[in-house]
Amino acid sequence: MKITEIKTFLMQVGAQPVGSTATPTKDAAFGNSRNWLFIKVMTDEGIYGVGEGSGWPRVIETAVKDLAHIVVGEDPGNIDRLWQKMLTASMGHGMTGTVGGGALTAIEMALWDIKGKALGQPVWNLLGGKFRDSIPVYGHARDTEKADRLIALGYRGIKLPLTGKGDIDRAYAIREHVGPDVDLMLDAHGPSWLTTQDAIEFGQALEGANMLFYEEPVAPENLDALQRVRDNVNIPIAAGERVSNIWGMLPYIERNLVDVIQPDTGRAGGITQMRKMAAMAESHFITMAPHSGSLGPVAEFAALHVMASIPNALMLEKLEFDWEGRDDVITPVPKVVNGGIPIPTAPGLGVDIVEGEIVKYPSRMNVRTDDGVYNEGTHWESVYFQPRRGRASSLRRTRS
């Protein structure tokens, strides 16, 4: 079997209707919009594999097309060798980051899909078999109403945002509302990022809410600051969604900076890279909870296979209340049952894309235009990190 071609499918995801004439840079309908990039790796035997690359999809599409000639004519079964070949081919452009990681991920994911289909086995079985039949998931909520909706669907894990004033009281209110049997997580990601001391004080203020983990309390470049937070906050720490391969994840694990690694299934380098990350983490008694905050549904399927096959799986992030067209662009559609998603049993990844739906939403914009997390009235400054003002009122629960 030989690879003959790589096809790309880029689409706009968001609130805009089919055929919308809204202006992406001005219209509010694009405020939470993003792109998904799916690919198909075609072979001369009629078997194809699907994959997804995330992080900066419009640019990743170009990277995938640029890498295509590296793998066309090759045997798709030599997955890790082809990954190494693509990595070394792209290194002349600098260290592998989001774009390179996303391109490598999309192609490598599709190669696993091909291998599974060719052998008549789900990918998790090719990774060593399964530890579990269902993957626990968590959703997102910022109030008790949204938390109730998730719980009604079977969720037993909920992640809360840390954005500014009122978050401390809100977190405790949600904890009191859902009771002790639902896991709560706290996401402090930027922009703008918290300063180290702010991250420590907010974390300490929430220790009584019994959080499952405290996610990305400081900027990802600032590993020494992450160490300070870990040393001073009695909540498990989670990070790593922005790394693109095992070398990017290495310091988080080697330095024991985290309790949970969060590789993004669309840009972590691929299924093999995530399995290697999981093994590295396992040796340090660290668990894995893959990031899925902007992913499309193909990468979600890939995450299910990885999580099924590793011993140190914690939970999988899922955007339950995502764009309404999410379920239309793939088949089948994964559903949460009793707090988890049953692992696929079909050969390969067990998912295919619906091209007729994807083509309805051509890509028009690929950078976020929403407000982010800033002190009131300062969004226009667009700073990368920012100390939080109004700390006395923000932290009042611990100072009363």
C-alpha positions as CSV (number, residue, x, y, z in Angstrom):
1,M,0.0,0.0,0.0
2,K,1.3,3.5,-0.9
3,I,0.1,7.0,0.0
4,T,-1.1,8.8,-3.2
5,E,-2.5,12.1,-2.0
6,I,-3.4,14.3,1.0
7,K,-6.7,16.2,0.8
8,T,-7.5,19.1,3.2
9,F,-10.9,20.3,4.4
10,L,-10.8,23.7,6.2
11,M,-14.0,25.2,7.6
12,Q,-15.3,28.1,9.7
13,V,-16.9,27.1,13.0
14,G,-19.1,29.5,14.9
15,A,-22.3,31.4,15.0
16,Q,-22.5,32.6,11.4
17,P,-25.2,31.0,9.2
18,V,-24.7,29.3,5.9
19,G,-24.1,31.9,3.2
20,S,-23.5,34.7,5.8
21,T,-22.2,38.0,4.4
22,A,-20.9,39.1,7.8
23,T,-17.5,40.7,7.9
24,P,-15.2,38.5,10.1
25,T,-13.2,41.3,11.5
26,K,-16.2,43.4,12.5
27,D,-19.3,41.2,12.9
28,A,-20.1,40.0,16.4
29,A,-21.2,36.6,15.0
30,F,-17.5,35.8,14.6
31,G,-16.5,36.7,18.1
32,N,-16.2,33.0,19.3
33,S,-15.5,31.7,15.8
34,R,-12.6,29.4,14.9
35,N,-11.5,27.0,12.2
36,W,-11.3,23.3,12.0
37,L,-8.9,21.5,9.7
38,F,-9.6,17.9,8.7
39,I,-7.5,15.9,6.2
40,K,-7.8,12.7,4.3
41,V,-4.6,10.6,3.5
42,M,-5.5,8.6,0.4
43,T,-3.8,5.3,-0.7
44,D,-3.6,3.3,-3.9
45,E,-5.7,0.5,-2.3
46,G,-8.7,2.7,-1.8
47,I,-8.3,2.9,2.0
48,Y,-8.1,6.4,3.4
49,G,-7.5,7.8,6.8
50,V,-8.9,11.0,8.4
51,G,-7.1,13.3,10.7
52,E,-7.3,16.7,12.3
53,G,-4.7,19.5,13.1
54,S,-5.4,22.3,15.5
55,G,-3.8,25.4,16.9
56,W,-3.8,27.6,13.8
57,P,-5.7,25.7,11.2
58,R,-5.5,28.0,8.2
59,V,-1.7,28.1,8.5
60,I,-1.5,24.4,9.4
61,E,-3.3,23.6,6.1
62,T,-0.4,25.1,4.2
63,A,2.0,23.2,6.3
64,V,0.2,19.9,5.6
65,K,0.3,20.6,1.9
66,D,4.0,21.4,2.1
67,L,4.7,18.1,3.9
68,A,2.6,16.0,1.5
69,H,5.4,15.3,-0.9
70,I,7.4,13.9,2.0
71,V,5.0,11.0,2.5
72,V,3.4,10.5,-1.0
73,G,4.7,7.2,-2.4
74,E,5.5,5.9,1.1
75,D,4.0,2.9,2.9
76,P,1.4,4.4,5.4
77,G,2.1,1.6,7.9
78,N,5.5,3.0,8.9
79,I,3.9,5.6,11.1
80,D,6.7,6.6,13.4
81,R,9.4,6.6,10.7
82,L,7.2,8.9,8.5
83,W,6.7,11.2,11.5
84,Q,10.4,11.4,12.0
85,K,10.9,12.1,8.3
86,M,8.4,14.9,8.4
87,L,9.9,16.4,11.5
88,T,13.4,16.4,10.2
89,A,12.2,17.9,6.9
90,S,10.6,20.8,8.7
91,M,13.4,21.6,11.2
92,G,15.2,23.9,8.7
93,H,12.4,26.4,9.5
94,G,13.0,26.5,13.2
95,M,11.8,24.6,16.2
96,T,8.5,22.7,15.9
97,G,5.7,24.8,17.3
98,T,1.9,25.0,17.0
99,V,1.9,24.9,13.1
100,G,4.4,22.1,12.8
101,G,2.8,20.2,15.6
102,G,-0.6,20.5,14.1
103,A,0.5,19.4,10.6
104,L,2.4,16.4,12.0
105,T,-0.6,15.5,14.2
106,A,-3.1,15.6,11.4
107,I,-1.1,13.4,9.1
108,E,0.0,10.9,11.8
109,M,-3.5,10.6,13.1
110,A,-4.7,9.7,9.6
111,L,-2.0,7.1,9.2
112,W,-3.2,5.4,12.4
113,D,-6.7,5.4,10.9
114,I,-5.4,3.7,7.7
115,K,-3.6,1.1,9.7
116,G,-6.6,0.2,11.8
117,K,-8.8,-0.1,8.7
118,A,-6.3,-2.2,6.9
119,L,-6.0,-4.6,9.8
120,G,-9.6,-4.5,10.7
121,Q,-8.9,-3.3,14.3
122,P,-9.7,-0.1,16.3
123,V,-6.7,2.0,16.9
124,W,-6.8,1.4,20.7
125,N,-6.2,-2.3,20.0
126,L,-3.1,-1.6,18.0
127,L,-1.8,0.6,20.9
128,G,-1.8,-2.4,23.3
129,G,-5.5,-2.9,24.0
130,K,-7.9,-1.2,26.4
131,F,-7.9,-0.4,30.1
132,R,-11.5,0.8,30.1
133,D,-14.6,0.7,28.0
134,S,-15.6,4.3,28.6
135,I,-13.6,7.5,28.9
136,P,-14.7,9.9,31.7
137,V,-15.3,13.4,30.5
138,Y,-15.7,16.9,31.9
139,G,-17.5,19.9,30.6
140,H,-17.4,23.7,31.1
141,A,-19.7,25.8,33.2
142,R,-19.6,29.3,34.8
143,D,-22.9,29.1,36.7
144,T,-25.1,26.6,38.5
145,E,-27.6,26.5,35.6
146,K,-25.0,25.3,33.1
147,A,-23.6,22.9,35.7
148,D,-27.1,21.4,36.1
149,R,-27.4,20.9,32.4
150,L,-24.1,19.0,32.3
151,I,-25.0,16.9,35.3
152,A,-28.4,16.1,33.7
153,L,-26.5,14.7,30.7
154,G,-24.4,12.5,32.9
155,Y,-21.3,14.6,33.5
156,R,-19.5,14.1,36.7
157,G,-16.7,16.7,36.0
158,I,-17.0,20.4,35.5
159,K,-14.4,23.1,34.7
160,L,-14.8,26.6,35.9
161,P,-13.1,29.7,34.5
162,L,-10.9,32.0,36.6
163,T,-11.5,35.4,34.9
164,G,-11.7,38.1,37.6
165,K,-13.9,39.5,40.2
166,G,-16.6,37.1,41.6
167,D,-14.8,33.9,40.6
168,I,-14.0,32.8,44.2
169,D,-17.6,33.1,45.4
170,R,-18.9,31.6,42.2
171,A,-16.6,28.5,42.6
172,Y,-17.7,28.0,46.1
173,A,-21.4,28.5,45.2
174,I,-21.1,25.9,42.4
175,R,-19.3,23.5,44.8
176,E,-22.1,23.8,47.3
177,H,-24.7,23.4,44.6
178,V,-23.3,20.2,43.0
179,G,-22.1,18.6,46.2
180,P,-19.0,16.5,46.8
181,D,-19.6,13.8,44.1
182,V,-18.9,16.1,41.1
183,D,-15.3,16.9,40.3
184,L,-14.6,20.6,39.8
185,M,-11.6,22.1,38.0
186,L,-10.3,25.6,37.7
187,D,-8.9,27.1,34.4
188,A,-6.9,30.3,34.8
189,H,-5.5,30.4,31.2
190,G,-4.7,33.6,29.5
191,P,-4.5,36.0,27.9
192,S,-3.9,37.9,29.9
193,W,-1.9,35.5,32.2
194,L,-1.9,35.9,35.9
195,T,1.3,37.1,37.6
196,T,2.9,34.5,39.9
197,Q,1.7,36.0,43.2
198,D,-1.8,36.5,41.8
199,A,-1.9,32.9,40.7
200,I,-0.8,31.7,44.2
201,E,-3.3,33.8,46.1
202,F,-6.2,32.9,43.8
203,G,-5.2,29.2,44.1
204,Q,-5.0,29.4,47.9
205,A,-8.4,31.1,48.1
206,L,-9.9,28.1,46.3
207,E,-8.3,25.3,48.2
208,G,-11.4,24.8,50.3
209,A,-13.5,24.1,47.1
210,N,-11.7,20.7,46.7
211,M,-10.7,21.2,43.1
212,L,-9.5,18.2,41.0
213,F,-6.9,20.5,39.4
214,Y,-5.8,24.1,38.8
215,E,-5.1,24.5,35.1
216,E,-2.3,26.7,33.7
217,P,-2.2,29.3,36.5
218,V,0.7,31.1,34.8
219,A,2.1,31.6,31.3
220,P,3.4,28.4,29.7
221,E,6.9,29.9,29.2
222,N,7.3,30.6,32.9
223,L,8.2,27.2,34.4
224,D,9.9,28.7,37.4
225,A,6.7,30.5,38.2
226,L,4.8,27.3,37.8
227,Q,7.1,25.7,40.4
228,R,6.4,28.5,42.8
229,V,2.6,28.0,42.4
230,R,3.0,24.3,42.9
231,D,5.0,24.8,46.1
232,N,2.5,27.2,47.5
233,V,-1.0,26.0,46.5
234,N,-2.6,22.9,47.8
235,I,-4.4,22.0,44.6
236,P,-3.1,19.5,41.9
237,I,-1.6,21.5,39.0
238,A,-2.4,20.8,35.3
239,A,-0.6,22.2,32.2
240,G,0.8,21.3,28.8
241,E,-1.9,22.0,26.2
242,R,0.4,24.2,24.1
243,V,3.3,21.8,23.6
244,S,3.9,20.0,20.3
245,N,5.9,16.9,21.0
246,I,7.6,14.9,23.8
247,W,10.4,17.3,24.2
248,G,8.0,20.2,24.9
249,M,6.3,18.1,27.6
250,L,9.6,16.9,29.1
251,P,10.3,19.7,31.6
252,Y,6.8,19.5,33.0
253,I,7.3,15.9,33.8
254,E,11.0,15.7,34.7
255,R,10.7,18.7,37.1
256,N,7.5,17.3,38.6
257,L,5.8,20.6,37.9
258,V,2.4,19.1,37.4
259,D,0.1,16.4,38.6
260,V,-1.8,16.3,35.2
261,I,-0.4,16.7,31.7
262,Q,-2.9,18.1,29.1
263,P,-1.6,17.5,25.6
264,D,-3.9,18.8,22.9
265,T,-4.9,15.9,20.6
266,G,-4.8,18.1,17.5
267,R,-1.3,19.6,18.0
268,A,0.7,17.4,20.4
269,G,2.4,15.7,17.5
270,G,0.1,12.8,17.0
271,I,-1.2,9.6,18.7
272,T,2.2,8.1,19.1
273,Q,3.6,11.3,20.7
274,M,0.7,11.3,23.1
275,R,1.3,7.7,24.0
276,K,5.0,8.5,24.7
277,M,4.0,11.5,26.8
278,A,1.7,9.2,28.8
279,A,4.5,6.8,29.4
280,M,6.8,9.5,30.5
281,A,4.2,10.8,32.9
282,E,3.4,7.3,34.2
283,S,7.0,7.0,35.3
284,H,6.5,10.0,37.5
285,F,3.0,9.0,38.7
286,I,1.5,11.9,36.7
287,T,-1.9,11.5,35.0
288,M,-3.2,12.7,31.6
289,A,-6.3,14.8,30.8
290,P,-6.1,15.9,27.1
291,H,-7.0,19.4,26.2
292,S,-10.0,19.8,23.8
293,G,-11.0,23.4,24.2
294,S,-10.9,24.3,20.5
295,L,-10.8,20.9,18.8
296,G,-13.1,19.5,16.3
297,P,-14.7,16.0,16.6
298,V,-12.1,14.0,14.7
299,A,-9.4,14.7,17.2
300,E,-11.8,13.9,19.9
301,F,-12.1,10.4,18.5
302,A,-8.3,10.1,18.5
303,A,-8.2,11.1,22.2
304,L,-10.6,8.4,23.0
305,H,-8.3,5.8,21.6
306,V,-5.3,7.1,23.4
307,M,-7.2,7.4,26.7
308,A,-8.5,3.8,26.4
309,S,-5.0,2.4,26.0
310,I,-3.1,4.2,28.8
311,P,-3.1,3.3,32.5
312,N,-2.8,6.9,33.8
313,A,-5.9,8.4,32.1
314,L,-7.8,10.9,34.2
315,M,-10.5,12.7,32.2
316,L,-11.1,14.0,28.7
317,E,-12.3,17.6,28.1
318,K,-15.4,17.8,26.0
319,L,-17.2,20.9,24.6
320,E,-20.7,19.7,25.2
321,F,-22.3,23.1,24.4
322,D,-20.3,23.8,21.3
323,W,-21.3,25.2,17.9
324,E,-24.6,23.6,16.8
325,G,-23.2,22.2,13.6
326,R,-20.5,20.1,15.3
327,D,-22.4,16.9,15.1
328,D,-23.2,17.4,11.4
329,V,-19.7,17.2,10.1
330,I,-18.8,13.7,11.3
331,T,-20.4,10.3,11.5
332,P,-21.0,8.7,14.0
333,V,-21.4,11.2,16.8
334,P,-20.0,10.4,20.3
335,K,-22.4,10.7,23.1
336,V,-21.8,10.9,26.9
337,V,-23.3,8.0,28.8
338,N,-23.1,7.8,32.6
339,G,-20.3,10.4,32.7
340,G,-18.2,9.0,29.9
341,I,-17.9,8.3,26.1
342,P,-17.9,4.6,25.1
343,I,-14.7,3.9,23.2
344,P,-15.1,3.2,19.4
345,T,-15.1,-0.4,18.3
346,A,-15.0,0.1,14.5
347,P,-11.7,-0.3,12.6
348,G,-9.4,2.6,12.6
349,L,-10.5,5.8,14.5
350,G,-14.1,4.8,13.9
351,V,-15.1,8.2,12.5
352,D,-15.5,9.8,9.1
353,I,-16.0,13.4,8.0
354,V,-19.1,14.6,6.1
355,E,-17.7,16.6,3.2
356,G,-21.1,18.0,2.1
357,E,-21.5,19.7,5.5
358,I,-18.0,21.0,5.8
359,V,-18.1,22.7,2.4
360,K,-21.1,24.9,3.6
361,Y,-18.8,26.8,6.0
362,P,-15.7,28.0,4.1
363,S,-12.9,29.5,6.2
364,R,-13.0,33.2,6.5
365,M,-11.1,34.0,9.7
366,N,-8.7,32.1,12.0
367,V,-7.7,34.4,14.9
368,R,-9.8,35.0,18.0
369,T,-11.5,38.4,18.4
370,D,-13.2,37.9,21.7
371,D,-12.3,39.9,24.8
372,G,-10.0,37.4,26.6
373,V,-9.4,38.0,30.3
374,Y,-8.4,41.5,31.3
375,N,-9.0,44.0,34.0
376,E,-12.1,46.0,33.3
377,G,-11.7,48.5,30.6
378,T,-8.2,47.4,29.5
379,H,-8.9,44.9,26.7
380,W,-7.7,47.4,24.1
381,E,-4.2,47.2,25.7
382,S,-3.9,43.6,24.4
383,V,-1.1,42.7,26.9
384,Y,0.2,39.1,27.3
385,F,0.2,39.2,31.1
386,Q,-1.5,41.5,33.5
387,P,-1.6,41.8,37.3
388,R,-5.2,41.7,38.6
389,R,-6.4,44.8,40.3
390,G,-9.2,44.8,42.8
391,R,-7.7,41.9,44.7
392,A,-9.2,42.8,48.0
393,S,-12.7,42.3,46.7
394,S,-11.8,39.4,44.4
395,L,-10.3,37.5,47.3
396,R,-12.8,38.7,49.9
397,R,-13.9,35.2,50.8
398,T,-10.6,34.4,52.4
399,R,-10.3,37.8,54.0
400,S,-13.7,38.1,55.6
